[in-house]
Amino acid sequence: MRSPFAKSKKTNCPRGSPSHERFQLLSEDARRLPSIKDGSVDCIVTDPPWGEHEQVDVEYDEFAAEMPHSFDRILDPASGRLVLLVARKLLATVADQWPHHHLQIKRFYDILINGHPATVLAGGR
């Protein structure tokens, strides 16, 4: 089921926010993102399934390989940026895929989410 926020540029954004018309909230499979044109996205901020609490329909290694392929397709080829939250125990699985898809990790932040070790990866082109 798609989120009621999908493709909405104004939904769930505070009125008066200087950027409320400049982004979209989507609920699509991160491995495909069919509604987004190639090279049309400046920045992706995402919290994909961790493979702990939410299950994916393929092995997590395959999911981790397909996701950055999709991000590479839609990100601006010159300046696209990406911020991704991942379970720390899956960090290497996810991070190892970035270079294969023209993405660089520029910073990372180790955090806790409800007591679970996690890492925020920030980077892009």
Secondary structure, DSSP 8 states (H G I E B T S, - for coil): ---TTBTBSSTTS-TT-TTTTS--B--S-TTT-TTS-TT-BSEEEE----SSSS--SS-HHHHHHHHHHHHHHHB-TTT-EEEEEEEGGGHHHHHTTGGGGT-EEEEEEEEEETTEEEEEEEEE-
